[in-house]
Amino acid sequence: QMCIRDRDERRLIPDLVKPEDRVLELGAGIGLVTATIVKASPAASLHIEANKDLIPAIKETLSANNLDAEIRYAAIVADDFPGAEVDLLTGAEFWSSSLHQRNNLDRSVKVPATRLIDALSSFRPSVLVIDVEGAECNLLTGVALTGVRAISVELHARITGVSPQRRMVQSLLAEGFHIDFTSTRNESVLFLRSEESA
């Protein structure tokens, strides 16, 4: 099931990423989307994954494709998060982890926390690629995304409920983004700045 959803995300990348882009990926998973981003040859890319157990899989995916990328172990948190660490919930499936409580997640591990505003100001991305199992609502609601022209985000309403997702979408629309319905598939939604087109 993960690879099917990743396929929707991967399909967006080649037409989305331009040579001058700086791509920040939040939630690198096992590296399938990461590899697609790196193959698209942006000016720079940074890939952040909160599940330490997935870092070797990301590196293996990149290596199998003769690629290299900067991978950072951290959980991206909202700008008002007070601590230096956050609890990441994990379960039996090696790829299933979240900052949100779910029935299949029965183990908690402390993970270094990086505030989104700090990642944005230090890396200065023009494109965000986000698959963070429900944390997208906290990250993208009410945040200033100066310099970001496009956001590919996998929505997780089954985890967060519909209302937080609706607030996030309304916040992004207010920030000057629109939904590119021609590129959006299933839970993978593409937001572009109003002056952008796919």
SELUMMI-608691 format. One record per residue (C-alpha): residue number from 1; residue in three letters; x, z, y. Coordinates in Angstrom, 2 decimals. Each point is the difference from the previous one (the first is absolute). Example, Ala and Ser with C-alpha at 12.3 -4.5 7.8 and 13.67 -1.06 7.14 Angstrom:
<node><k>1</k><r>ALA</r><px>12.30</px><pz>7.80</pz><py>-4.50</py></node>
<node><k>2</k><r>SER</r><px>1.37</px><pz>-0.66</pz><py>3.44</py></node>
END
This chain:
<node><k>1</k><r>GLN</r><px>0.00</px><pz>0.00</pz><py>0.00</py></node>
<node><k>2</k><r>MET</r><px>2.86</px><pz>0.75</pz><py>2.41</py></node>
<node><k>3</k><r>CYS</r><px>1.52</px><pz>-3.47</pz><py>-0.46</py></node>
<node><k>4</k><r>ILE</r><px>-3.36</px><pz>-1.67</pz><py>0.70</py></node>
<node><k>5</k><r>ARG</r><px>-0.31</px><pz>1.84</pz><py>3.32</py></node>
<node><k>6</k><r>ASP</r><px>3.66</px><pz>-0.64</pz><py>0.77</py></node>
<node><k>7</k><r>ARG</r><px>-0.66</px><pz>-3.71</pz><py>-0.57</py></node>
<node><k>8</k><r>ASP</r><px>-2.44</px><pz>0.02</pz><py>2.93</py></node>
<node><k>9</k><r>GLU</r><px>2.60</px><pz>1.70</pz><py>2.19</py></node>
<node><k>10</k><r>ARG</r><px>2.82</px><pz>-2.30</pz><py>-1.15</py></node>
<node><k>11</k><r>ARG</r><px>-2.08</px><pz>-3.09</pz><py>0.69</py></node>
<node><k>12</k><r>LEU</r><px>-0.17</px><pz>0.88</pz><py>3.72</py></node>
<node><k>13</k><r>ILE</r><px>3.72</px><pz>0.47</pz><py>0.58</py></node>
<node><k>14</k><r>PRO</r><px>1.53</px><pz>-3.53</pz><py>-0.02</py></node>
<node><k>15</k><r>ASP</r><px>-2.31</px><pz>-1.30</pz><py>2.74</py></node>
<node><k>16</k><r>LEU</r><px>0.00</px><pz>3.26</pz><py>1.92</py></node>
<node><k>17</k><r>VAL</r><px>3.70</px><pz>0.83</pz><py>0.30</py></node>
<node><k>18</k><r>LYS</r><px>2.00</px><pz>-2.02</pz><py>2.52</py></node>
<node><k>19</k><r>PRO</r><px>3.83</px><pz>-0.17</pz><py>0.23</py></node>
<node><k>20</k><r>GLU</r><px>0.01</px><pz>2.15</pz><py>3.17</py></node>
<node><k>21</k><r>ASP</r><px>-2.17</px><pz>2.75</pz><py>-1.52</py></node>
<node><k>22</k><r>ARG</r><px>1.01</px><pz>3.56</pz><py>-0.77</py></node>
<node><k>23</k><r>VAL</r><px>-2.12</px><pz>1.10</pz><py>-2.95</py></node>
<node><k>24</k><r>LEU</r><px>-0.70</px><pz>3.65</pz><py>-0.78</py></node>
<node><k>25</k><r>GLU</r><px>-1.52</px><pz>0.55</pz><py>-3.44</py></node>
<node><k>26</k><r>LEU</r><px>-1.67</px><pz>3.35</pz><py>-0.61</py></node>
<node><k>27</k><r>GLY</r><px>-0.58</px><pz>0.64</pz><py>-3.70</py></node>
<node><k>28</k><r>ALA</r><px>2.39</px><pz>-2.30</pz><py>-1.82</py></node>
<node><k>29</k><r>GLY</r><px>-1.36</px><pz>0.81</pz><py>-3.47</py></node>
<node><k>30</k><r>ILE</r><px>2.07</px><pz>-1.72</pz><py>-2.68</py></node>
<node><k>31</k><r>GLY</r><px>1.37</px><pz>-2.58</pz><py>2.42</py></node>
<node><k>32</k><r>LEU</r><px>-2.16</px><pz>-3.07</pz><py>-0.62</py></node>
<node><k>33</k><r>VAL</r><px>-1.13</px><pz>-0.24</pz><py>3.62</py></node>
<node><k>34</k><r>THR</r><px>3.47</px><pz>1.09</pz><py>1.11</py></node>
<node><k>35</k><r>ALA</r><px>1.56</px><pz>-2.98</pz><py>-1.79</py></node>
<node><k>36</k><r>THR</r><px>-2.54</px><pz>-2.36</pz><py>1.54</py></node>
<node><k>37</k><r>ILE</r><px>0.81</px><pz>1.34</pz><py>3.48</py></node>
<node><k>38</k><r>VAL</r><px>3.75</px><pz>-0.37</pz><py>-0.52</py></node>
<node><k>39</k><r>LYS</r><px>-0.46</px><pz>-3.56</pz><py>-1.36</py></node>
<node><k>40</k><r>ALA</r><px>-1.88</px><pz>-0.89</pz><py>3.20</py></node>
<node><k>41</k><r>SER</r><px>3.29</px><pz>0.60</pz><py>1.90</py></node>
<node><k>42</k><r>PRO</r><px>-1.05</px><pz>2.14</pz><py>2.98</py></node>
<node><k>43</k><r>ALA</r><px>2.64</px><pz>1.02</pz><py>2.54</py></node>
<node><k>44</k><r>ALA</r><px>-0.12</px><pz>3.51</pz><py>-1.49</py></node>
<node><k>45</k><r>SER</r><px>-2.07</px><pz>2.03</pz><py>-2.42</py></node>
<node><k>46</k><r>LEU</r><px>-0.28</px><pz>3.66</pz><py>-0.92</py></node>
<node><k>47</k><r>HIS</r><px>-1.90</px><pz>1.20</pz><py>-3.07</py></node>
<node><k>48</k><r>ILE</r><px>-1.18</px><pz>3.61</pz><py>-0.28</py></node>
<node><k>49</k><r>GLU</r><px>-1.24</px><pz>1.59</pz><py>-3.23</py></node>
<node><k>50</k><r>ALA</r><px>-1.11</px><pz>3.62</pz><py>-0.46</py></node>
<node><k>51</k><r>ASN</r><px>0.19</px><pz>0.08</pz><py>-3.80</py></node>
<node><k>52</k><r>LYS</r><px>3.65</px><pz>0.60</pz><py>-0.87</py></node>
<node><k>53</k><r>ASP</r><px>-0.66</px><pz>-1.13</pz><py>-3.59</py></node>
<node><k>54</k><r>LEU</r><px>-0.81</px><pz>-3.51</pz><py>1.27</py></node>
<node><k>55</k><r>ILE</r><px>3.27</px><pz>-0.56</pz><py>1.90</py></node>
<node><k>56</k><r>PRO</r><px>1.88</px><pz>-1.22</pz><py>-3.13</py></node>
<node><k>57</k><r>ALA</r><px>-2.89</px><pz>-2.39</pz><py>-0.78</py></node>
<node><k>58</k><r>ILE</r><px>0.14</px><pz>-1.44</pz><py>3.52</py></node>
<node><k>59</k><r>LYS</r><px>3.75</px><pz>-0.53</pz><py>-0.30</py></node>
<node><k>60</k><r>GLU</r><px>-0.44</px><pz>-1.58</pz><py>-3.45</py></node>
<node><k>61</k><r>THR</r><px>-2.67</px><pz>-2.38</pz><py>1.31</py></node>
<node><k>62</k><r>LEU</r><px>2.28</px><pz>-1.04</pz><py>2.85</py></node>
<node><k>63</k><r>SER</r><px>3.02</px><pz>-0.37</pz><py>-2.28</py></node>
<node><k>64</k><r>ALA</r><px>-1.96</px><pz>-2.15</pz><py>-2.48</py></node>
<node><k>65</k><r>ASN</r><px>-0.76</px><pz>-2.34</pz><py>2.90</py></node>
<node><k>66</k><r>ASN</r><px>3.57</px><pz>0.04</pz><py>1.38</py></node>
<node><k>67</k><r>LEU</r><px>-1.19</px><pz>1.82</pz><py>3.12</py></node>
<node><k>68</k><r>ASP</r><px>1.06</px><pz>3.06</pz><py>1.94</py></node>
<node><k>69</k><r>ALA</r><px>-1.86</px><pz>2.13</pz><py>2.53</py></node>
<node><k>70</k><r>GLU</r><px>0.12</px><pz>3.33</pz><py>1.77</py></node>
<node><k>71</k><r>ILE</r><px>-2.13</px><pz>2.50</pz><py>-1.95</py></node>
<node><k>72</k><r>ARG</r><px>-0.75</px><pz>3.40</pz><py>1.47</py></node>
<node><k>73</k><r>TYR</r><px>-1.40</px><pz>2.99</pz><py>-1.92</py></node>
<node><k>74</k><r>ALA</r><px>-2.62</px><pz>1.71</pz><py>2.20</py></node>
<node><k>75</k><r>ALA</r><px>-3.71</px><pz>0.37</pz><py>0.57</py></node>
<node><k>76</k><r>ILE</r><px>-1.27</px><pz>-1.42</pz><py>3.25</py></node>
<node><k>77</k><r>VAL</r><px>-2.30</px><pz>2.51</pz><py>1.68</py></node>
<node><k>78</k><r>ALA</r><px>-2.19</px><pz>0.04</pz><py>3.10</py></node>
<node><k>79</k><r>ASP</r><px>1.65</px><pz>0.73</pz><py>3.31</py></node>
<node><k>80</k><r>ASP</r><px>-1.53</px><pz>3.50</pz><py>0.21</py></node>
<node><k>81</k><r>PHE</r><px>1.25</px><pz>1.10</pz><py>-3.44</py></node>
<node><k>82</k><r>PRO</r><px>1.75</px><pz>3.37</pz><py>0.54</py></node>
<node><k>83</k><r>GLY</r><px>2.55</px><pz>0.20</pz><py>-2.83</py></node>
<node><k>84</k><r>ALA</r><px>3.19</px><pz>-1.57</pz><py>-1.30</py></node>
<node><k>85</k><r>GLU</r><px>-1.43</px><pz>-0.38</pz><py>-3.52</py></node>
<node><k>86</k><r>VAL</r><px>-3.36</px><pz>-0.98</pz><py>-1.43</py></node>
<node><k>87</k><r>ASP</r><px>-1.59</px><pz>0.48</pz><py>-3.42</py></node>
<node><k>88</k><r>LEU</r><px>-0.21</px><pz>-3.24</pz><py>-1.98</py></node>
<node><k>89</k><r>LEU</r><px>-2.43</px><pz>0.07</pz><py>-2.90</py></node>
<node><k>90</k><r>THR</r><px>0.97</px><pz>-1.90</pz><py>-3.13</py></node>
<node><k>91</k><r>GLY</r><px>-1.47</px><pz>-0.53</pz><py>-3.45</py></node>
<node><k>92</k><r>ALA</r><px>0.63</px><pz>-1.46</pz><py>-3.43</py></node>
<node><k>93</k><r>GLU</r><px>0.16</px><pz>-3.60</pz><py>1.24</py></node>
<node><k>94</k><r>PHE</r><px>3.46</px><pz>-0.36</pz><py>1.50</py></node>
<node><k>95</k><r>TRP</r><px>-1.32</px><pz>-2.16</pz><py>2.86</py></node>
<node><k>96</k><r>SER</r><px>-2.93</px><pz>2.21</pz><py>0.97</py></node>
<node><k>97</k><r>SER</r><px>0.76</px><pz>2.40</pz><py>2.82</py></node>
<node><k>98</k><r>SER</r><px>-1.75</px><pz>1.00</pz><py>3.20</py></node>
<node><k>99</k><r>LEU</r><px>-0.12</px><pz>2.49</pz><py>2.82</py></node>
<node><k>100</k><r>HIS</r><px>-3.75</px><pz>0.27</pz><py>-0.77</py></node>
<node><k>101</k><r>GLN</r><px>-1.43</px><pz>2.08</pz><py>-2.82</py></node>
<node><k>102</k><r>ARG</r><px>-1.28</px><pz>-2.13</pz><py>-2.89</py></node>
<node><k>103</k><r>ASN</r><px>-1.17</px><pz>0.94</pz><py>-3.49</py></node>
<node><k>104</k><r>ASN</r><px>2.86</px><pz>-1.74</pz><py>-1.83</py></node>
<node><k>105</k><r>LEU</r><px>2.73</px><pz>1.68</pz><py>2.10</py></node>
<node><k>106</k><r>ASP</r><px>0.99</px><pz>3.38</pz><py>-1.38</py></node>
<node><k>107</k><r>ARG</r><px>3.58</px><pz>0.53</pz><py>1.18</py></node>
<node><k>108</k><r>SER</r><px>1.26</px><pz>0.74</pz><py>3.51</py></node>
<node><k>109</k><r>VAL</r><px>3.52</px><pz>-0.63</pz><py>1.30</py></node>
<node><k>110</k><r>LYS</r><px>1.51</px><pz>0.60</pz><py>3.43</py></node>
<node><k>111</k><r>VAL</r><px>1.09</px><pz>-3.21</pz><py>1.73</py></node>
<node><k>112</k><r>PRO</r><px>1.87</px><pz>-0.49</pz><py>3.30</py></node>
<node><k>113</k><r>ALA</r><px>-2.49</px><pz>-0.85</pz><py>2.75</py></node>
<node><k>114</k><r>THR</r><px>0.61</px><pz>-2.65</pz><py>2.66</py></node>
<node><k>115</k><r>ARG</r><px>-2.47</px><pz>-0.26</pz><py>2.86</py></node>
<node><k>116</k><r>LEU</r><px>-1.33</px><pz>-3.49</pz><py>0.59</py></node>
<node><k>117</k><r>ILE</r><px>0.91</px><pz>0.14</pz><py>3.68</py></node>
<node><k>118</k><r>ASP</r><px>3.63</px><pz>0.72</pz><py>-0.95</py></node>
<node><k>119</k><r>ALA</r><px>0.11</px><pz>-2.92</pz><py>-2.45</py></node>
<node><k>120</k><r>LEU</r><px>-1.54</px><pz>-2.31</pz><py>2.59</py></node>
<node><k>121</k><r>SER</r><px>2.35</px><pz>1.03</pz><py>2.81</py></node>
<node><k>122</k><r>SER</r><px>3.17</px><pz>-0.13</pz><py>-2.11</py></node>
<node><k>123</k><r>PHE</r><px>-0.70</px><pz>-3.23</pz><py>-1.94</py></node>
<node><k>124</k><r>ARG</r><px>-2.21</px><pz>-1.84</pz><py>2.55</py></node>
<node><k>125</k><r>PRO</r><px>-2.01</px><pz>-2.05</pz><py>-2.52</py></node>
<node><k>126</k><r>SER</r><px>-2.06</px><pz>-3.04</pz><py>0.92</py></node>
<node><k>127</k><r>VAL</r><px>-1.78</px><pz>-0.02</pz><py>-3.38</py></node>
<node><k>128</k><r>LEU</r><px>-1.31</px><pz>2.94</pz><py>-2.03</py></node>
<node><k>129</k><r>VAL</r><px>-0.75</px><pz>-0.31</pz><py>-3.73</py></node>
<node><k>130</k><r>ILE</r><px>-1.83</px><pz>3.10</pz><py>-1.18</py></node>
<node><k>131</k><r>ASP</r><px>-1.14</px><pz>1.19</pz><py>-3.42</py></node>
<node><k>132</k><r>VAL</r><px>-0.08</px><pz>3.79</pz><py>0.13</py></node>
<node><k>133</k><r>GLU</r><px>-2.94</px><pz>0.92</pz><py>-2.24</py></node>
<node><k>134</k><r>GLY</r><px>-2.35</px><pz>1.32</pz><py>2.67</py></node>
<node><k>135</k><r>ALA</r><px>2.48</px><pz>1.28</pz><py>2.59</py></node>
<node><k>136</k><r>GLU</r><px>-0.55</px><pz>-3.19</pz><py>2.03</py></node>
<node><k>137</k><r>CYS</r><px>-2.96</px><pz>1.64</pz><py>1.78</py></node>
<node><k>138</k><r>ASN</r><px>2.06</px><pz>2.89</pz><py>1.40</py></node>
<node><k>139</k><r>LEU</r><px>2.87</px><pz>-2.31</pz><py>0.89</py></node>
<node><k>140</k><r>LEU</r><px>-1.88</px><pz>-2.78</pz><py>1.76</py></node>
<node><k>141</k><r>THR</r><px>-2.76</px><pz>1.88</pz><py>1.82</py></node>
<node><k>142</k><r>GLY</r><px>0.77</px><pz>0.61</pz><py>3.66</py></node>
<node><k>143</k><r>VAL</r><px>3.63</px><pz>-1.12</pz><py>-0.13</py></node>
<node><k>144</k><r>ALA</r><px>1.71</px><pz>-2.23</pz><py>2.58</py></node>
<node><k>145</k><r>LEU</r><px>1.50</px><pz>-2.98</pz><py>-1.82</py></node>
<node><k>146</k><r>THR</r><px>2.05</px><pz>-1.49</pz><py>2.81</py></node>
<node><k>147</k><r>GLY</r><px>1.92</px><pz>-3.07</pz><py>-1.16</py></node>
<node><k>148</k><r>VAL</r><px>-1.92</px><pz>-0.34</pz><py>-3.27</py></node>
<node><k>149</k><r>ARG</r><px>-1.65</px><pz>-3.44</pz><py>-0.27</py></node>
<node><k>150</k><r>ALA</r><px>-1.36</px><pz>0.21</pz><py>-3.55</py></node>
<node><k>151</k><r>ILE</r><px>-1.05</px><pz>2.60</pz><py>-2.57</py></node>
<node><k>152</k><r>SER</r><px>-0.65</px><pz>-0.71</pz><py>-3.67</py></node>
<node><k>153</k><r>VAL</r><px>-1.66</px><pz>3.09</pz><py>-1.42</py></node>
<node><k>154</k><r>GLU</r><px>-1.57</px><pz>0.80</pz><py>-3.34</py></node>
<node><k>155</k><r>LEU</r><px>-3.14</px><pz>2.02</pz><py>0.62</py></node>
<node><k>156</k><r>HIS</r><px>-0.91</px><pz>2.89</pz><py>-2.30</py></node>
<node><k>157</k><r>ALA</r><px>-3.60</px><pz>0.89</pz><py>0.81</py></node>
<node><k>158</k><r>ARG</r><px>-0.45</px><pz>1.18</pz><py>-3.59</py></node>
<node><k>159</k><r>ILE</r><px>2.50</px><pz>2.77</pz><py>0.82</py></node>
<node><k>160</k><r>THR</r><px>-0.79</px><pz>0.82</pz><py>3.64</py></node>
<node><k>161</k><r>GLY</r><px>-3.68</px><pz>-0.92</pz><py>0.24</py></node>
<node><k>162</k><r>VAL</r><px>-1.38</px><pz>-2.65</pz><py>2.33</py></node>
<node><k>163</k><r>SER</r><px>-0.18</px><pz>1.99</pz><py>3.27</py></node>
<node><k>164</k><r>PRO</r><px>3.79</px><pz>0.53</pz><py>0.41</py></node>
<node><k>165</k><r>GLN</r><px>0.58</px><pz>-3.68</pz><py>-0.78</py></node>
<node><k>166</k><r>ARG</r><px>-2.61</px><pz>-1.01</pz><py>2.59</py></node>
<node><k>167</k><r>ARG</r><px>1.66</px><pz>2.22</pz><py>2.64</py></node>
<node><k>168</k><r>MET</r><px>3.39</px><pz>-1.55</pz><py>-0.81</py></node>
<node><k>169</k><r>VAL</r><px>-1.35</px><pz>-3.54</pz><py>0.35</py></node>
<node><k>170</k><r>GLN</r><px>-1.71</px><pz>0.88</pz><py>3.29</py></node>
<node><k>171</k><r>SER</r><px>3.26</px><pz>1.51</pz><py>1.27</py></node>
<node><k>172</k><r>LEU</r><px>1.96</px><pz>-3.14</pz><py>-0.88</py></node>
<node><k>173</k><r>LEU</r><px>-2.61</px><pz>-2.21</pz><py>1.69</py></node>
<node><k>174</k><r>ALA</r><px>0.26</px><pz>2.20</pz><py>3.12</py></node>
<node><k>175</k><r>GLU</r><px>3.81</px><pz>-0.38</pz><py>-0.18</py></node>
<node><k>176</k><r>GLY</r><px>-0.43</px><pz>-3.79</pz><py>0.36</py></node>
<node><k>177</k><r>PHE</r><px>0.01</px><pz>-1.12</pz><py>-3.64</py></node>
<node><k>178</k><r>HIS</r><px>-2.60</px><pz>-2.10</pz><py>-1.78</py></node>
<node><k>179</k><r>ILE</r><px>-0.63</px><pz>-0.56</pz><py>-3.69</py></node>
<node><k>180</k><r>ASP</r><px>1.21</px><pz>-3.37</pz><py>-1.30</py></node>
<node><k>181</k><r>PHE</r><px>-2.85</px><pz>-0.68</pz><py>-2.41</py></node>
<node><k>182</k><r>THR</r><px>1.61</px><pz>-3.21</pz><py>-1.30</py></node>
<node><k>183</k><r>SER</r><px>2.99</px><pz>1.95</pz><py>-1.36</py></node>
<node><k>184</k><r>THR</r><px>-1.74</px><pz>3.23</pz><py>-1.00</py></node>
<node><k>185</k><r>ARG</r><px>-0.64</px><pz>0.36</pz><py>-3.75</py></node>
<node><k>186</k><r>ASN</r><px>-1.66</px><pz>2.87</pz><py>-1.83</py></node>
<node><k>187</k><r>GLU</r><px>1.55</px><pz>3.24</pz><py>1.26</py></node>
<node><k>188</k><r>SER</r><px>2.96</px><pz>-1.72</pz><py>1.71</py></node>
<node><k>189</k><r>VAL</r><px>-0.92</px><pz>-0.47</pz><py>3.65</py></node>
<node><k>190</k><r>LEU</r><px>2.02</px><pz>-1.85</pz><py>2.61</py></node>
<node><k>191</k><r>PHE</r><px>-0.22</px><pz>1.18</pz><py>3.61</py></node>
<node><k>192</k><r>LEU</r><px>1.52</px><pz>-2.22</pz><py>2.70</py></node>
<node><k>193</k><r>ARG</r><px>0.43</px><pz>0.60</pz><py>3.72</py></node>
<node><k>194</k><r>SER</r><px>-2.75</px><pz>-1.91</pz><py>1.77</py></node>
<node><k>195</k><r>GLU</r><px>2.46</px><pz>-2.64</pz><py>1.30</py></node>
<node><k>196</k><r>GLU</r><px>1.35</px><pz>-0.60</pz><py>-3.54</py></node>
<node><k>197</k><r>SER</r><px>-1.37</px><pz>-2.30</pz><py>-2.68</py></node>
<node><k>198</k><r>ALA</r><px>1.08</px><pz>-0.27</pz><py>-3.62</py></node>
END
